Amino acid sequence: MSHKIYAITHDVILNSDLLENFIYKNMELNYYYSEDFSPQFYIDLALAGFISIWYKENECEYLLPEIQFEYAVLNFDDLHISKKVQKLLKQPSEYHFFRDEYFEEIMDILSSYHNNSWIQGKYCELLKQLKLIDYKKDDFEIVCFGIVDCETKKIIAAEIGYITKSKIYTSLSGFSSKEKKYNNYGNLQLVLLAKYLEKHHFSFWNLGHPYMEYKLKLGAKVLTREEFLKKFLI
C-alpha cells in the first residue's frame, strides 16, 4: 500500500478527466479512502476499475478503493488444470458447483476465515444490500460461486465477486475447506468457475492482486494498470 492515502469522493469517480489525468496516470498512488458506503458509489468505483475493501481505525469504518498498480487477469485460453484437479473433474457426482446459492452463509464464513478479514461491518452490510437490490440497470451484479459436498451439503470452497458490463468477473474474496479430504477442492472451484465464465461468454476474469501464486498457476497473466484499464474500460 502507498504511504499516502487521500480521500476520494463520488464526484471524482464521475469526472472522466480527473480519473484519466489525476488518478489513472498517477503511479505513485493506488489506495484512496472514503466514509461513503452507498451502493451507487461502490458500483461506480467498480465500473471505473477500482477494487474496494474495508478498513477500521479508532472505531471509524472506511471504504478503501484501490486502483491497483498491477492486476492478475485470466484469459480462458490460458487456463491451466493440474493433474490433481483433472482427477477431481472426473468425479462430478461427489460435488455440486453453484452460482448464487448460500450467499449469506458464504459471507458469514468469509468474515472469520481470513486473518484481518475485510468482509466486516458496513462493508458486509453493503454487499448484502447490493445483492438484494436489482442494480442490473447499472451493468453491475454481486454474485457468489462455489462447490458443495453432494453427500453432506457442506460448502467446500466458495467466493464472492461482481460482474461488470455483463462480461467481466472480478473476484473479491474466497475460501476453501482446510479438511484433508478436500485437498485441491479450492483449485477445483477455481477451474469450474473459469469454465463457467468461458461457457457464458465472459471476456476475462479479473483476479485482483497478482501476488498470490495460485493465480499464476491457474494461468493468469500480470497486467500493468495501463494494460488492464485498456482491456477493462472497452
C-alpha positions as a Markdown table, in Angstrom:
| # | Residue | x | y | z |
|---|---|---|---|---|
| 1 | Met | 0.0 | 0.0 | 0.0 |
| 2 | Ser | 1.2 | 3.5 | -0.7 |
| 3 | His | 2.3 | 5.6 | 2.3 |
| 4 | Lys | -0.1 | 8.3 | 1.2 |
| 5 | Ile | -3.8 | 7.7 | 1.1 |
| 6 | Tyr | -6.1 | 10.5 | 0.0 |
| 7 | Ala | -9.8 | 10.9 | 0.3 |
| 8 | Ile | -11.9 | 10.2 | -2.8 |
| 9 | Thr | -15.5 | 11.3 | -3.5 |
| 10 | His | -18.2 | 10.1 | -5.8 |
| 11 | Asp | -17.9 | 13.3 | -7.9 |
| 12 | Val | -14.3 | 12.5 | -8.7 |
| 13 | Ile | -15.3 | 9.0 | -9.9 |
| 14 | Leu | -17.9 | 10.5 | -12.2 |
| 15 | Asn | -15.4 | 13.0 | -13.7 |
| 16 | Ser | -13.6 | 11.3 | -16.6 |
| 17 | Asp | -11.0 | 14.0 | -16.8 |
| 18 | Leu | -9.9 | 13.6 | -13.2 |
| 19 | Leu | -9.9 | 9.9 | -13.5 |
| 20 | Glu | -7.8 | 9.8 | -16.6 |
| 21 | Asn | -5.3 | 12.5 | -15.7 |
| 22 | Phe | -5.0 | 12.6 | -11.9 |
| 23 | Ile | -5.8 | 9.0 | -10.8 |
| 24 | Tyr | -5.1 | 6.5 | -13.6 |
| 25 | Lys | -1.9 | 8.2 | -14.6 |
| 26 | Asn | -0.6 | 8.7 | -11.1 |
| 27 | Met | 1.6 | 5.7 | -10.5 |
| 28 | Glu | 2.6 | 6.8 | -7.0 |
| 29 | Leu | -0.8 | 6.2 | -5.5 |
| 30 | Asn | -3.1 | 3.2 | -5.5 |
| 31 | Tyr | -5.3 | 3.4 | -2.4 |
| 32 | Tyr | -7.8 | 6.0 | -1.5 |
| 33 | Tyr | -10.3 | 6.2 | 1.3 |
| 34 | Ser | -13.9 | 7.3 | 1.9 |
| 35 | Glu | -16.6 | 7.1 | 4.5 |
| 36 | Asp | -19.2 | 6.7 | 1.8 |
| 37 | Phe | -20.7 | 3.2 | 1.8 |
| 38 | Ser | -23.5 | 4.0 | -0.5 |
| 39 | Pro | -24.3 | 1.3 | -3.1 |
| 40 | Gln | -24.1 | 3.7 | -6.1 |
| 41 | Phe | -20.6 | 4.9 | -5.1 |
| 42 | Tyr | -19.4 | 1.3 | -4.8 |
| 43 | Ile | -20.9 | 0.4 | -8.2 |
| 44 | Asp | -19.3 | 3.4 | -9.9 |
| 45 | Leu | -15.9 | 2.6 | -8.3 |
| 46 | Ala | -16.2 | -0.9 | -9.7 |
| 47 | Leu | -17.1 | 0.3 | -13.2 |
| 48 | Ala | -14.0 | 2.6 | -13.1 |
| 49 | Gly | -11.7 | -0.3 | -12.3 |
| 50 | Phe | -11.3 | 0.1 | -8.6 |
| 51 | Ile | -11.5 | -2.9 | -6.2 |
| 52 | Ser | -12.7 | -1.7 | -2.8 |
| 53 | Ile | -12.1 | -3.2 | 0.6 |
| 54 | Trp | -12.9 | -2.3 | 4.2 |
| 55 | Tyr | -10.7 | -0.7 | 6.9 |
| 56 | Lys | -11.4 | 0.3 | 10.5 |
| 57 | Glu | -9.4 | 2.7 | 12.7 |
| 58 | Asn | -10.4 | 4.2 | 16.0 |
| 59 | Glu | -13.9 | 2.9 | 15.7 |
| 60 | Cys | -14.3 | 4.6 | 12.3 |
| 61 | Glu | -15.0 | 2.4 | 9.2 |
| 62 | Tyr | -13.7 | 3.3 | 5.8 |
| 63 | Leu | -14.0 | 2.1 | 2.3 |
| 64 | Leu | -10.6 | 1.7 | 0.7 |
| 65 | Pro | -10.9 | 1.8 | -3.1 |
| 66 | Glu | -7.8 | 0.7 | -4.8 |
| 67 | Ile | -6.7 | 1.3 | -8.4 |
| 68 | Gln | -4.0 | -1.3 | -8.5 |
| 69 | Phe | -0.5 | -1.0 | -9.9 |
| 70 | Glu | -0.9 | -4.5 | -11.4 |
| 71 | Tyr | -3.7 | -7.0 | -11.9 |
| 72 | Ala | -3.9 | -10.7 | -12.3 |
| 73 | Val | -6.1 | -11.4 | -15.4 |
| 74 | Leu | -7.2 | -14.8 | -16.7 |
| 75 | Asn | -7.9 | -15.2 | -20.4 |
| 76 | Phe | -9.7 | -18.5 | -20.7 |
| 77 | Asp | -7.4 | -19.9 | -23.4 |
| 78 | Asp | -4.6 | -19.7 | -20.8 |
| 79 | Leu | -6.4 | -21.8 | -18.1 |
| 80 | His | -4.1 | -24.4 | -16.6 |
| 81 | Ile | -5.7 | -27.5 | -15.0 |
| 82 | Ser | -3.4 | -29.6 | -12.8 |
| 83 | Lys | -3.5 | -33.4 | -12.8 |
| 84 | Lys | -5.0 | -33.5 | -9.4 |
| 85 | Val | -7.8 | -31.2 | -10.4 |
| 86 | Gln | -8.3 | -33.2 | -13.7 |
| 87 | Lys | -8.8 | -36.3 | -11.5 |
| 88 | Leu | -11.5 | -34.5 | -9.4 |
| 89 | Leu | -13.2 | -33.3 | -12.6 |
| 90 | Lys | -13.9 | -37.0 | -13.4 |
| 91 | Gln | -15.8 | -37.4 | -10.2 |
| 92 | Pro | -18.7 | -34.9 | -10.7 |
| 93 | Ser | -21.2 | -36.9 | -8.6 |
| 94 | Glu | -19.3 | -36.0 | -5.4 |
| 95 | Tyr | -19.8 | -32.3 | -5.6 |
| 96 | His | -22.1 | -29.6 | -6.9 |
| 97 | Phe | -20.9 | -26.3 | -8.5 |
| 98 | Phe | -23.3 | -23.4 | -7.8 |
| 99 | Arg | -23.9 | -19.8 | -8.6 |
| 100 | Asp | -25.8 | -17.5 | -6.2 |
| 101 | Glu | -26.7 | -20.1 | -3.6 |
| 102 | Tyr | -25.7 | -19.9 | 0.1 |
| 103 | Phe | -24.8 | -16.2 | -0.2 |
| 104 | Glu | -25.4 | -15.3 | 3.5 |
| 105 | Glu | -23.6 | -18.4 | 4.7 |
| 106 | Ile | -20.6 | -17.6 | 2.5 |
| 107 | Met | -20.5 | -14.0 | 3.9 |
| 108 | Asp | -20.5 | -15.4 | 7.4 |
| 109 | Ile | -17.7 | -17.8 | 6.7 |
| 110 | Leu | -15.6 | -15.1 | 5.0 |
| 111 | Ser | -15.9 | -12.7 | 7.9 |
| 112 | Ser | -13.9 | -15.1 | 10.1 |
| 113 | Tyr | -12.0 | -17.4 | 7.7 |
| 114 | His | -9.1 | -15.0 | 6.9 |
| 115 | Asn | -6.9 | -13.2 | 9.4 |
| 116 | Asn | -7.8 | -9.5 | 9.3 |
| 117 | Ser | -10.8 | -10.2 | 7.1 |
| 118 | Trp | -12.2 | -7.1 | 5.4 |
| 119 | Ile | -15.7 | -8.7 | 5.0 |
| 120 | Gln | -16.8 | -6.9 | 8.1 |
| 121 | Gly | -19.1 | -4.1 | 9.4 |
| 122 | Lys | -20.5 | -1.6 | 6.9 |
| 123 | Tyr | -18.8 | -3.4 | 4.0 |
| 124 | Cys | -20.6 | -6.6 | 4.8 |
| 125 | Glu | -23.9 | -4.8 | 5.0 |
| 126 | Leu | -23.2 | -3.0 | 1.7 |
| 127 | Leu | -22.6 | -6.3 | -0.1 |
| 128 | Lys | -25.8 | -7.7 | 1.3 |
| 129 | Gln | -27.6 | -4.6 | 0.2 |
| 130 | Leu | -26.1 | -4.8 | -3.3 |
| 131 | Lys | -27.2 | -8.5 | -3.5 |
| 132 | Leu | -30.8 | -7.8 | -2.6 |
| 133 | Ile | -31.4 | -4.8 | -4.9 |
| 134 | Asp | -31.5 | -5.1 | -8.7 |
| 135 | Tyr | -28.6 | -3.0 | -10.0 |
| 136 | Lys | -28.5 | -4.6 | -13.4 |
| 137 | Lys | -29.6 | -1.3 | -14.9 |
| 138 | Asp | -26.1 | -0.1 | -13.9 |
| 139 | Asp | -24.5 | -3.1 | -15.5 |
| 140 | Phe | -23.3 | -4.4 | -12.1 |
| 141 | Glu | -24.2 | -7.5 | -10.2 |
| 142 | Ile | -22.9 | -9.1 | -6.9 |
| 143 | Val | -22.5 | -12.8 | -7.3 |
| 144 | Cys | -21.1 | -15.9 | -5.5 |
| 145 | Phe | -19.8 | -19.2 | -6.7 |
| 146 | Gly | -18.7 | -22.4 | -5.0 |
| 147 | Ile | -18.9 | -26.1 | -4.6 |
| 148 | Val | -20.7 | -28.2 | -2.0 |
| 149 | Asp | -20.3 | -31.8 | -1.0 |
| 150 | Cys | -23.2 | -33.7 | -2.5 |
| 151 | Glu | -23.5 | -36.0 | 0.5 |
| 152 | Thr | -23.1 | -33.6 | 3.4 |
| 153 | Lys | -24.2 | -30.4 | 1.7 |
| 154 | Lys | -21.2 | -28.7 | 3.2 |
| 155 | Ile | -19.7 | -25.8 | 1.4 |
| 156 | Ile | -16.2 | -26.9 | 0.4 |
| 157 | Ala | -15.0 | -23.8 | -1.4 |
| 158 | Ala | -16.6 | -20.6 | -2.5 |
| 159 | Glu | -16.1 | -16.9 | -3.3 |
| 160 | Ile | -17.9 | -13.7 | -3.8 |
| 161 | Gly | -17.3 | -11.1 | -6.5 |
| 162 | Tyr | -19.1 | -9.0 | -9.0 |
| 163 | Ile | -19.9 | -8.8 | -12.7 |
| 164 | Thr | -19.5 | -5.5 | -14.6 |
| 165 | Lys | -20.7 | -4.7 | -18.1 |
| 166 | Ser | -22.2 | -8.2 | -18.2 |
| 167 | Lys | -18.9 | -9.6 | -19.4 |
| 168 | Ile | -16.2 | -9.2 | -16.8 |
| 169 | Tyr | -16.0 | -11.0 | -13.5 |
| 170 | Thr | -13.9 | -9.6 | -10.6 |
| 171 | Ser | -13.1 | -11.7 | -7.5 |
| 172 | Leu | -13.4 | -10.2 | -4.1 |
| 173 | Ser | -12.7 | -12.9 | -1.5 |
| 174 | Gly | -12.9 | -16.6 | -1.2 |
| 175 | Phe | -12.2 | -19.6 | 1.0 |
| 176 | Ser | -11.7 | -23.4 | 0.8 |
| 177 | Ser | -12.1 | -26.1 | 3.4 |
| 178 | Lys | -8.9 | -27.0 | 5.3 |
| 179 | Glu | -10.1 | -30.6 | 5.8 |
| 180 | Lys | -7.6 | -33.1 | 4.4 |
| 181 | Lys | -10.2 | -34.9 | 2.4 |
| 182 | Tyr | -10.9 | -31.7 | 0.5 |
| 183 | Asn | -7.4 | -31.2 | -0.7 |
| 184 | Asn | -7.3 | -29.5 | -4.1 |
| 185 | Tyr | -11.0 | -28.7 | -4.0 |
| 186 | Gly | -10.2 | -25.0 | -3.7 |
| 187 | Asn | -8.3 | -25.3 | -7.1 |
| 188 | Leu | -11.2 | -27.3 | -8.4 |
| 189 | Gln | -13.6 | -24.5 | -7.6 |
| 190 | Leu | -11.4 | -22.0 | -9.5 |
| 191 | Val | -11.3 | -24.2 | -12.5 |
| 192 | Leu | -15.0 | -24.8 | -12.5 |
| 193 | Leu | -15.6 | -21.1 | -12.2 |
| 194 | Ala | -13.2 | -20.4 | -15.1 |
| 195 | Lys | -15.1 | -22.9 | -17.2 |
| 196 | Tyr | -18.4 | -21.4 | -16.3 |
| 197 | Leu | -17.3 | -17.9 | -17.2 |
| 198 | Glu | -15.9 | -19.1 | -20.6 |
| 199 | Lys | -19.1 | -21.0 | -21.3 |
| 200 | His | -21.2 | -17.9 | -20.6 |
| 201 | His | -19.0 | -15.7 | -22.9 |
| 202 | Phe | -17.3 | -13.6 | -20.3 |
| 203 | Ser | -14.4 | -11.5 | -21.7 |
| 204 | Phe | -12.0 | -12.3 | -18.9 |
| 205 | Trp | -11.6 | -12.9 | -15.2 |
| 206 | Asn | -10.1 | -10.2 | -13.0 |
| 207 | Leu | -8.4 | -11.9 | -10.0 |
| 208 | Gly | -7.1 | -8.7 | -8.5 |
| 209 | His | -3.7 | -8.6 | -6.9 |
| 210 | Pro | -1.1 | -10.8 | -8.8 |
| 211 | Tyr | 1.0 | -11.6 | -5.7 |
| 212 | Met | -0.7 | -14.9 | -4.9 |
| 213 | Glu | 1.0 | -17.9 | -6.6 |
| 214 | Tyr | -2.3 | -19.9 | -7.1 |
| 215 | Lys | -3.5 | -17.2 | -9.6 |
| 216 | Leu | -0.4 | -17.6 | -11.8 |
| 217 | Lys | -0.6 | -21.4 | -11.6 |
| 218 | Leu | -4.2 | -21.1 | -12.8 |
| 219 | Gly | -2.9 | -19.4 | -15.9 |
| 220 | Ala | -3.4 | -15.7 | -15.0 |
| 221 | Lys | -1.2 | -13.1 | -16.6 |
| 222 | Val | 0.1 | -10.0 | -14.8 |
| 223 | Leu | -1.0 | -6.7 | -16.4 |
| 224 | Thr | 0.1 | -3.2 | -15.6 |
| 225 | Arg | -2.5 | -0.7 | -14.6 |
| 226 | Glu | -2.4 | 0.8 | -18.1 |
| 227 | Glu | -2.7 | -2.6 | -19.8 |
| 228 | Phe | -5.6 | -3.6 | -17.5 |
| 229 | Leu | -7.6 | -0.4 | -18.0 |
| 230 | Lys | -7.3 | -0.6 | -21.8 |
| 231 | Lys | -8.8 | -4.1 | -21.5 |
| 232 | Phe | -11.3 | -3.3 | -18.8 |
| 233 | Leu | -12.7 | 0.0 | -20.0 |
| 234 | Ile | -13.5 | -1.0 | -23.5 |
